[in-house]
Amino acid sequence: MRGPGPWVIVAFVATIAYGLYLAPDWEPRQDDQADYLQLAERVAARAEYTRAAPGDPFIGEPHRRPGYPLFLAVLCKSVGCDHWQIAIAQAALFAAIVALTYVLARRAGLQRPTLAPALVALYLPIAYFAALALSETLAAFLLVGTVLSGATAGFLALTRPLFALLPLLLIAIELVAEPGVRARRPRAVLAIVLGAALVGVPFLGYSYAAFASPLTSTSGSVLWLGYLQGKTHGVPADLDRFKEAALASASDDTIVRLGAVISLDDVESREVAAAFRDVAIFDSAPDQRARIAAFVTLNESLEARAVRLIAHDPAGYLARTISVRTPALFATDVPISVGDAPSMPPVVAVVLFAAELLLFVGALAGAAILLRKRTAAAAIVAGAFLYVWLLSVPFFAEGRYAIPARPFMAIAFAELVAYLRSRRANNGKVGPAAG
Protein backbone atom coordinates (compact mmCIF):
# COMPACT_ATOMS: atom_id res chain seq x y z
CA MET A 1 0.00 0.00 0.00
CA ARG A 2 1.61 3.24 -1.16
CA GLY A 3 0.81 6.65 0.26
CA PRO A 4 -1.35 7.58 3.25
CA GLY A 5 -4.65 7.92 1.35
CA PRO A 6 -6.38 4.76 2.64
CA TRP A 7 -5.33 5.51 6.21
CA VAL A 8 -6.62 9.08 5.93
CA ILE A 9 -10.02 7.59 5.07
CA VAL A 10 -9.77 5.10 7.94
CA ALA A 11 -9.13 7.93 10.42
CA PHE A 12 -12.11 9.96 9.21
CA VAL A 13 -14.50 6.99 9.14
CA ALA A 14 -13.34 5.76 12.57
CA THR A 15 -14.14 9.12 14.13
CA ILE A 16 -17.61 9.19 12.59
CA ALA A 17 -18.17 5.60 13.80
CA TYR A 18 -17.27 6.69 17.33
CA GLY A 19 -19.70 9.57 16.99
CA LEU A 20 -22.46 7.07 16.21
CA TYR A 21 -21.35 4.97 19.17
CA LEU A 22 -21.18 7.86 21.66
CA ALA A 23 -24.31 9.78 20.61
CA PRO A 24 -26.60 11.04 21.98
CA ASP A 25 -24.97 11.38 25.42
CA TRP A 26 -21.44 12.18 24.19
CA GLU A 27 -19.70 11.03 27.37
CA PRO A 28 -21.07 13.40 30.04
CA ARG A 29 -18.42 12.10 32.47
CA GLN A 30 -15.79 13.76 30.29
CA ASP A 31 -16.92 17.01 31.87
CA ASP A 32 -14.15 19.15 30.35
CA GLN A 33 -16.48 19.29 27.34
CA ALA A 34 -18.99 21.47 29.17
CA ASP A 35 -16.27 24.01 30.02
CA TYR A 36 -14.99 24.19 26.46
CA LEU A 37 -18.45 24.54 24.96
CA GLN A 38 -19.49 27.24 27.41
CA LEU A 39 -16.36 29.26 26.69
CA ALA A 40 -16.78 28.80 22.92
CA GLU A 41 -20.38 29.98 23.03
CA ARG A 42 -19.41 33.06 25.07
CA VAL A 43 -16.56 33.89 22.69
CA ALA A 44 -18.93 33.56 19.74
CA ALA A 45 -21.55 35.73 21.44
CA ARG A 46 -19.33 38.42 22.98
CA ALA A 47 -16.07 38.32 20.94
CA GLU A 48 -14.30 38.15 24.32
CA TYR A 49 -12.61 35.24 26.06
CA THR A 50 -14.77 34.91 29.16
CA ARG A 51 -17.35 32.72 30.86
CA ALA A 52 -19.53 35.74 31.51
CA ALA A 53 -22.94 35.63 29.83
CA PRO A 54 -23.84 38.26 27.22
CA GLY A 55 -24.63 41.54 29.00
CA ASP A 56 -22.73 40.60 32.19
CA PRO A 57 -19.44 42.26 33.19
CA PHE A 58 -16.30 40.70 31.74
CA ILE A 59 -14.53 38.04 33.85
CA GLY A 60 -11.05 36.74 32.98
CA GLU A 61 -10.59 33.00 32.47
CA PRO A 62 -7.59 31.46 34.28
CA HIS A 63 -8.52 27.79 34.03
CA ARG A 64 -8.74 26.86 30.33
CA ARG A 65 -6.35 28.08 27.65
CA PRO A 66 -8.20 29.86 24.81
CA GLY A 67 -6.91 27.84 21.84
CA TYR A 68 -9.54 25.12 21.77
CA PRO A 69 -12.50 27.36 22.72
CA LEU A 70 -11.47 29.71 19.89
CA PHE A 71 -11.46 26.76 17.48
CA LEU A 72 -14.96 25.78 18.66
CA ALA A 73 -16.11 29.40 18.48
CA VAL A 74 -15.24 29.50 14.77
CA LEU A 75 -17.49 26.47 14.29
CA CYS A 76 -20.23 28.12 16.37
CA LYS A 77 -20.14 31.22 14.16
CA SER A 78 -20.04 29.27 10.90
CA VAL A 79 -21.46 25.74 10.62
CA GLY A 80 -22.55 25.41 14.27
CA CYS A 81 -21.02 23.73 17.28
CA ASP A 82 -23.26 20.92 18.37
CA HIS A 83 -21.53 17.61 19.04
CA TRP A 84 -21.98 16.19 15.55
CA GLN A 85 -20.51 19.25 13.89
CA ILE A 86 -17.54 19.11 16.24
CA ALA A 87 -17.06 15.39 15.56
CA ILE A 88 -17.08 15.92 11.79
CA ALA A 89 -14.63 18.83 12.02
CA GLN A 90 -12.30 16.81 14.23
CA ALA A 91 -12.63 13.77 11.99
CA ALA A 92 -11.15 16.01 9.29
CA LEU A 93 -8.39 17.07 11.70
CA PHE A 94 -7.60 13.43 12.51
CA ALA A 95 -7.44 12.64 8.80
CA ALA A 96 -5.06 15.59 8.34
CA ILE A 97 -2.89 14.33 11.22
CA VAL A 98 -2.53 10.97 9.46
CA ALA A 99 -1.54 12.67 6.18
CA LEU A 100 0.96 14.96 7.95
CA THR A 101 2.44 11.99 9.81
CA TYR A 102 3.29 10.50 6.42
CA VAL A 103 4.94 13.76 5.33
CA LEU A 104 6.96 13.92 8.54
CA ALA A 105 7.94 10.24 8.30
CA ARG A 106 9.35 10.86 4.82
CA ARG A 107 11.25 13.91 6.02
CA ALA A 108 12.70 11.83 8.86
CA GLY A 109 14.05 9.38 6.26
CA LEU A 110 11.89 6.33 6.90
CA GLN A 111 12.26 3.71 4.18
CA ARG A 112 8.64 2.60 4.59
CA PRO A 113 6.86 5.81 5.64
CA THR A 114 3.36 4.34 5.22
CA LEU A 115 3.61 2.28 8.41
CA ALA A 116 3.59 5.40 10.61
CA PRO A 117 0.26 6.86 9.36
CA ALA A 118 -1.23 3.36 9.50
CA LEU A 119 -0.30 3.09 13.19
CA VAL A 120 -1.84 6.50 13.88
CA ALA A 121 -5.07 5.78 12.00
CA LEU A 122 -5.49 2.41 13.73
CA TYR A 123 -4.89 3.82 17.21
CA LEU A 124 -8.60 3.98 18.05
CA PRO A 125 -8.38 6.14 21.21
CA ILE A 126 -7.55 9.08 18.93
CA ALA A 127 -10.80 8.55 17.02
CA TYR A 128 -12.67 8.24 20.32
CA PHE A 129 -11.38 11.59 21.60
CA ALA A 130 -11.81 13.20 18.18
CA ALA A 131 -15.53 12.47 18.41
CA LEU A 132 -15.78 14.48 21.65
CA ALA A 133 -15.50 18.20 22.41
CA LEU A 134 -12.00 17.82 23.85
CA SER A 135 -8.76 19.51 22.85
CA GLU A 136 -6.56 16.45 22.21
CA THR A 137 -7.18 16.25 18.45
CA LEU A 138 -6.52 19.94 17.85
CA ALA A 139 -3.37 19.79 19.99
CA ALA A 140 -2.08 16.78 18.01
CA PHE A 141 -2.76 18.53 14.71
CA LEU A 142 -1.05 21.73 15.87
CA LEU A 143 1.97 19.85 17.23
CA VAL A 144 2.55 18.06 13.91
CA GLY A 145 2.02 21.37 12.10
CA THR A 146 4.45 23.14 14.41
CA VAL A 147 7.30 20.68 13.89
CA LEU A 148 6.74 20.84 10.12
CA SER A 149 6.68 24.63 9.79
CA GLY A 150 6.81 26.38 13.18
CA ALA A 151 3.96 28.70 12.19
CA THR A 152 1.41 27.15 14.57
CA ALA A 153 3.67 27.23 17.65
CA GLY A 154 1.82 30.10 19.30
CA PHE A 155 -1.64 28.63 18.84
CA LEU A 156 -0.38 25.27 20.12
CA ALA A 157 0.75 26.92 23.37
CA LEU A 158 -2.65 28.62 23.60
CA THR A 159 -4.25 25.19 23.36
CA ARG A 160 -2.00 23.38 25.82
CA PRO A 161 0.36 25.23 28.21
CA LEU A 162 2.60 22.14 28.17
CA PHE A 163 3.91 23.32 24.79
CA ALA A 164 4.91 26.84 25.82
CA LEU A 165 8.61 25.84 25.84
CA LEU A 166 8.50 23.74 22.66
CA PRO A 167 9.81 26.59 20.43
CA LEU A 168 13.04 26.58 22.44
CA LEU A 169 13.56 22.88 21.69
CA LEU A 170 12.80 23.34 17.99
CA ILE A 171 15.13 26.31 17.70
CA ALA A 172 17.90 24.39 19.47
CA ILE A 173 17.50 21.48 17.05
CA GLU A 174 17.51 23.79 14.04
CA LEU A 175 20.71 25.47 15.25
CA VAL A 176 22.59 22.32 16.28
CA ALA A 177 21.54 19.50 13.94
CA GLU A 178 23.22 19.07 10.56
CA PRO A 179 25.81 21.81 10.94
CA GLY A 180 26.71 21.52 7.24
CA VAL A 181 23.19 22.43 6.10
CA ARG A 182 22.43 25.94 7.33
CA ALA A 183 20.76 27.68 4.40
CA ARG A 184 17.23 27.08 5.62
CA ARG A 185 17.92 27.66 9.32
CA PRO A 186 17.22 31.42 9.55
CA ARG A 187 13.83 30.96 7.86
CA ALA A 188 12.92 28.01 10.09
CA VAL A 189 13.91 29.82 13.29
CA LEU A 190 12.05 32.97 12.19
CA ALA A 191 8.87 30.94 11.54
CA ILE A 192 9.05 29.38 15.00
CA VAL A 193 9.67 32.71 16.75
CA LEU A 194 6.95 34.56 14.86
CA GLY A 195 4.50 31.69 15.27
CA ALA A 196 5.01 31.74 19.02
CA ALA A 197 5.06 35.53 19.40
CA LEU A 198 2.14 36.58 17.21
CA VAL A 199 -0.33 34.58 19.27
CA GLY A 200 1.49 34.27 22.59
CA VAL A 201 2.14 37.95 23.25
CA PRO A 202 -1.54 39.01 23.10
CA PHE A 203 -2.41 36.23 25.54
CA LEU A 204 0.27 37.42 27.95
CA GLY A 205 -1.35 40.86 27.81
CA TYR A 206 -4.79 39.34 28.43
CA SER A 207 -3.52 37.39 31.43
CA TYR A 208 -1.71 40.36 32.92
CA ALA A 209 -4.72 42.64 32.50
CA ALA A 210 -7.11 40.12 34.05
CA PHE A 211 -4.93 38.68 36.83
CA ALA A 212 -1.91 41.00 37.19
CA SER A 213 0.26 38.06 36.17
CA PRO A 214 1.72 37.22 32.76
CA LEU A 215 0.75 33.55 32.99
CA THR A 216 -2.13 31.64 34.54
CA SER A 217 -2.76 27.92 34.30
CA THR A 218 -3.71 24.81 36.26
CA SER A 219 -0.07 23.83 36.76
CA GLY A 220 -0.29 23.94 40.56
CA SER A 221 -3.37 21.75 40.68
CA VAL A 222 -2.01 19.10 38.33
CA LEU A 223 1.40 19.11 40.02
CA TRP A 224 -0.36 18.47 43.34
CA LEU A 225 -2.44 15.66 41.88
CA GLY A 226 0.67 14.27 40.20
CA TYR A 227 2.47 13.97 43.51
CA LEU A 228 -0.44 12.03 44.99
CA GLN A 229 -1.04 9.84 41.91
CA GLY A 230 -0.22 6.31 43.00
CA LYS A 231 0.70 7.52 46.48
CA THR A 232 -2.53 7.04 48.43
CA HIS A 233 -3.94 3.57 49.00
CA GLY A 234 -6.91 2.10 50.81
CA VAL A 235 -10.64 1.76 50.28
CA PRO A 236 -12.70 4.88 49.42
CA ALA A 237 -14.20 4.88 52.91
CA ASP A 238 -10.73 5.43 54.40
CA LEU A 239 -10.18 8.49 52.20
CA ASP A 240 -13.66 9.78 53.06
CA ARG A 241 -12.91 9.51 56.80
CA PHE A 242 -9.63 11.38 56.30
CA LYS A 243 -11.37 14.11 54.29
CA GLU A 244 -14.15 14.51 56.86
CA ALA A 245 -11.58 14.84 59.64
CA ALA A 246 -9.64 17.42 57.66
CA LEU A 247 -12.73 19.54 56.97
CA ALA A 248 -13.73 19.27 60.61
CA SER A 249 -10.28 20.58 61.64
CA ALA A 250 -9.61 17.43 63.65
CA SER A 251 -6.58 17.23 65.91
CA ASP A 252 -3.13 16.72 64.47
CA ASP A 253 -2.93 13.24 65.99
CA THR A 254 -6.21 12.24 64.31
CA ILE A 255 -5.09 13.60 60.94
CA VAL A 256 -1.78 11.73 61.13
CA ARG A 257 -3.46 8.48 62.27
CA LEU A 258 -6.07 8.56 59.49
CA GLY A 259 -3.43 9.60 56.95
CA ALA A 260 -1.35 6.54 57.79
CA VAL A 261 -4.31 4.35 56.83
CA ILE A 262 -4.16 5.74 53.26
CA SER A 263 -0.34 5.48 53.08
CA LEU A 264 0.52 9.09 53.94
CA ASP A 265 3.32 9.93 56.35
CA ASP A 266 3.03 12.70 58.96
CA VAL A 267 4.11 15.55 56.66
CA GLU A 268 1.95 14.36 53.77
CA SER A 269 -1.07 13.90 56.03
CA ARG A 270 -0.91 17.50 57.25
CA GLU A 271 -0.41 18.93 53.75
CA VAL A 272 -3.25 16.86 52.25
CA ALA A 273 -5.60 17.80 55.07
CA ALA A 274 -4.80 21.49 54.57
CA ALA A 275 -5.35 21.08 50.82
CA PHE A 276 -8.83 19.66 51.43
CA ARG A 277 -9.61 22.78 53.45
CA ASP A 278 -8.26 24.98 50.63
CA VAL A 279 -10.52 23.21 48.14
CA ALA A 280 -13.51 23.70 50.46
CA ILE A 281 -12.89 27.47 50.45
CA PHE A 282 -12.85 27.40 46.64
CA ASP A 283 -16.06 25.35 46.52
CA SER A 284 -17.83 27.84 48.80
CA ALA A 285 -17.24 30.82 46.49
CA PRO A 286 -20.62 32.57 46.21
CA ASP A 287 -20.55 33.56 42.53
CA GLN A 288 -18.62 33.15 39.31
CA ARG A 289 -16.36 36.16 39.82
CA ALA A 290 -15.43 35.04 43.33
CA ARG A 291 -14.88 31.50 42.05
CA ILE A 292 -12.41 32.70 39.44
CA ALA A 293 -10.39 34.60 42.04
CA ALA A 294 -10.58 31.63 44.42
CA PHE A 295 -9.27 29.32 41.69
CA VAL A 296 -6.15 31.45 41.20
CA THR A 297 -5.50 31.37 44.95
CA LEU A 298 -6.16 27.63 45.16
CA ASN A 299 -3.84 26.86 42.26
CA GLU A 300 -1.00 28.83 43.87
CA SER A 301 -1.60 27.15 47.22
CA LEU A 302 -1.61 23.63 45.74
CA GLU A 303 1.56 24.36 43.78
CA ALA A 304 3.36 25.48 46.96
CA ARG A 305 2.18 22.36 48.82
CA ALA A 306 3.25 20.10 45.94
CA VAL A 307 6.73 21.64 45.85
CA ARG A 308 7.10 21.10 49.61
CA LEU A 309 6.04 17.47 49.34
CA ILE A 310 8.36 16.79 46.38
CA ALA A 311 11.22 18.23 48.40
CA HIS A 312 10.09 16.08 51.35
CA ASP A 313 10.15 12.80 49.35
CA PRO A 314 11.97 13.28 46.03
CA ALA A 315 12.88 9.58 45.72
CA GLY A 316 9.26 8.44 46.03
CA TYR A 317 8.07 11.13 43.64
CA LEU A 318 10.64 10.15 41.00
CA ALA A 319 9.91 6.44 41.46
CA ARG A 320 6.22 7.06 40.77
CA THR A 321 7.25 8.93 37.61
CA ILE A 322 8.34 5.58 36.15
CA SER A 323 6.04 3.14 37.93
CA VAL A 324 2.77 5.11 37.90
CA ARG A 325 2.65 8.28 35.84
CA THR A 326 4.46 7.00 32.73
CA PRO A 327 2.20 3.92 32.36
CA ALA A 328 -0.84 6.12 33.11
CA LEU A 329 0.23 8.50 30.35
CA PHE A 330 1.03 5.96 27.64
CA ALA A 331 -0.80 2.72 28.45
CA THR A 332 -4.23 3.46 29.90
CA ASP A 333 -6.30 4.57 26.90
CA VAL A 334 -9.10 2.15 26.06
CA PRO A 335 -11.16 2.68 22.89
CA ILE A 336 -14.57 2.36 24.55
CA SER A 337 -16.87 4.69 26.43
CA VAL A 338 -16.44 5.45 30.12
CA GLY A 339 -19.69 3.66 30.89
CA ASP A 340 -18.66 0.48 29.06
CA ALA A 341 -15.11 0.34 30.46
CA PRO A 342 -16.02 -1.43 33.75
CA SER A 343 -17.57 -4.31 31.78
CA MET A 344 -14.42 -4.91 29.72
CA PRO A 345 -13.06 -8.44 30.39
CA PRO A 346 -9.89 -8.21 32.51
CA VAL A 347 -7.88 -10.19 29.96
CA VAL A 348 -8.74 -7.61 27.27
CA ALA A 349 -7.70 -4.76 29.56
CA VAL A 350 -4.38 -6.50 30.28
CA VAL A 351 -3.73 -7.12 26.57
CA LEU A 352 -4.47 -3.48 25.71
CA PHE A 353 -2.22 -2.26 28.53
CA ALA A 354 0.62 -4.55 27.42
CA ALA A 355 0.24 -3.54 23.76
CA GLU A 356 0.34 0.18 24.60
CA LEU A 357 3.33 -0.30 26.87
CA LEU A 358 5.09 -2.23 24.10
CA LEU A 359 4.37 0.63 21.70
CA PHE A 360 5.85 3.10 24.19
CA VAL A 361 9.02 1.04 24.71
CA GLY A 362 9.36 0.47 20.98
CA ALA A 363 8.92 4.20 20.34
CA LEU A 364 11.68 4.96 22.86
CA ALA A 365 14.02 2.58 21.06
CA GLY A 366 13.02 4.05 17.70
CA ALA A 367 13.64 7.58 19.02
CA ALA A 368 17.19 6.56 19.94
CA ILE A 369 17.73 5.25 16.40
CA LEU A 370 16.34 8.47 14.92
CA LEU A 371 18.69 10.57 17.03
CA ARG A 372 21.65 8.59 15.68
CA LYS A 373 20.79 9.82 12.17
CA ARG A 374 21.85 13.34 13.23
CA THR A 375 19.38 15.03 10.90
CA ALA A 376 17.12 17.88 11.95
CA ALA A 377 13.92 16.11 10.83
CA ALA A 378 14.75 12.90 12.69
CA ALA A 379 15.80 14.84 15.81
CA ILE A 380 12.54 16.82 15.74
CA VAL A 381 10.45 13.63 15.63
CA ALA A 382 12.34 12.07 18.53
CA GLY A 383 12.46 15.39 20.39
CA ALA A 384 8.71 16.03 20.15
CA PHE A 385 7.92 12.59 21.58
CA LEU A 386 10.45 12.92 24.39
CA TYR A 387 9.29 16.48 25.10
CA VAL A 388 5.69 15.36 25.67
CA TRP A 389 6.83 12.51 27.91
CA LEU A 390 9.35 14.38 30.04
CA LEU A 391 7.26 17.51 30.51
CA SER A 392 4.05 15.58 31.22
CA VAL A 393 5.17 13.04 33.82
CA PRO A 394 5.91 15.53 36.62
CA PHE A 395 2.17 16.27 36.65
CA PHE A 396 -1.02 14.24 36.96
CA ALA A 397 -1.11 11.80 34.03
CA GLU A 398 -4.01 10.58 31.91
CA GLY A 399 -3.80 8.61 28.70
CA ARG A 400 -5.42 11.34 26.62
CA TYR A 401 -2.67 13.79 27.51
CA ALA A 402 -0.28 11.73 25.35
CA ILE A 403 -2.49 11.90 22.23
CA PRO A 404 -0.40 14.74 20.70
CA ALA A 405 2.70 12.52 20.95
CA ARG A 406 1.14 9.56 19.11
CA PRO A 407 2.15 10.58 15.55
CA PHE A 408 5.77 10.91 16.67
CA MET A 409 5.63 7.64 18.57
CA ALA A 410 4.28 5.97 15.43
CA ILE A 411 7.15 7.31 13.34
CA ALA A 412 9.69 6.23 15.96
CA PHE A 413 8.12 2.77 16.21
CA ALA A 414 8.14 2.46 12.42
CA GLU A 415 11.82 3.38 12.44
CA LEU A 416 12.48 0.58 14.94
CA VAL A 417 10.61 -1.90 12.72
CA ALA A 418 12.68 -0.81 9.70
CA TYR A 419 15.89 -1.15 11.72
CA LEU A 420 15.00 -4.67 12.89
CA ARG A 421 14.06 -5.71 9.34
CA SER A 422 17.36 -4.38 8.06
CA ARG A 423 19.28 -6.25 10.76
CA ARG A 424 17.46 -9.48 9.96
CA ALA A 425 18.06 -9.05 6.23
CA ASN A 426 21.75 -8.41 6.79
CA ASN A 427 22.06 -11.42 9.07
CA GLY A 428 20.35 -13.53 6.43
CA LYS A 429 22.92 -12.45 3.84
CA VAL A 430 25.92 -12.96 6.12
CA GLY A 431 24.80 -16.33 7.52
CA PRO A 432 24.90 -18.47 4.35
CA ALA A 433 28.11 -16.82 3.12
CA ALA A 434 29.80 -17.61 6.41
CA GLY A 435 28.65 -21.21 6.12
Secondary structure, DSSP 4 states (H G I P E B T S, - for coil): --SSHHHHHHHHHHHHHHHHHHTTT--TT-THHHHHHHHHHHHHHHSSS-SPPTTSPP----SS-SHHHHHHHHHHHTT--SHHHHHHHHHHHHHHHHHHHHHHHHHTT-SSTTHHHHHHHT-HHHHHHHTTT-SHHHHHHHHHHHHHHSTTHHHHHHH-GGGGGHHHHHHHHHHHS-TT--TTHHHHHHHHHHHHHHHHHHHHHHHHHHHSSS---SHHHHHHHHHHTTT--S-HHHHHHHHHHHHTT--HHHHHHHHHHTT--HHHHHHHHHHHHHHHHHHT--SHHHHHHHHHHHHHHHHHHHHHHHHH-HHHHHHHIIIIIHHHHHS---SS-TTTGGGS-HHHHHHHHHHHHHHHHHHHHHHHHHHHH--HHHHHHHHHHHHHHHHHTTS---GGGGGGGHHHHHHHHHHHHHHHHHHHHHHHHHHHHH-
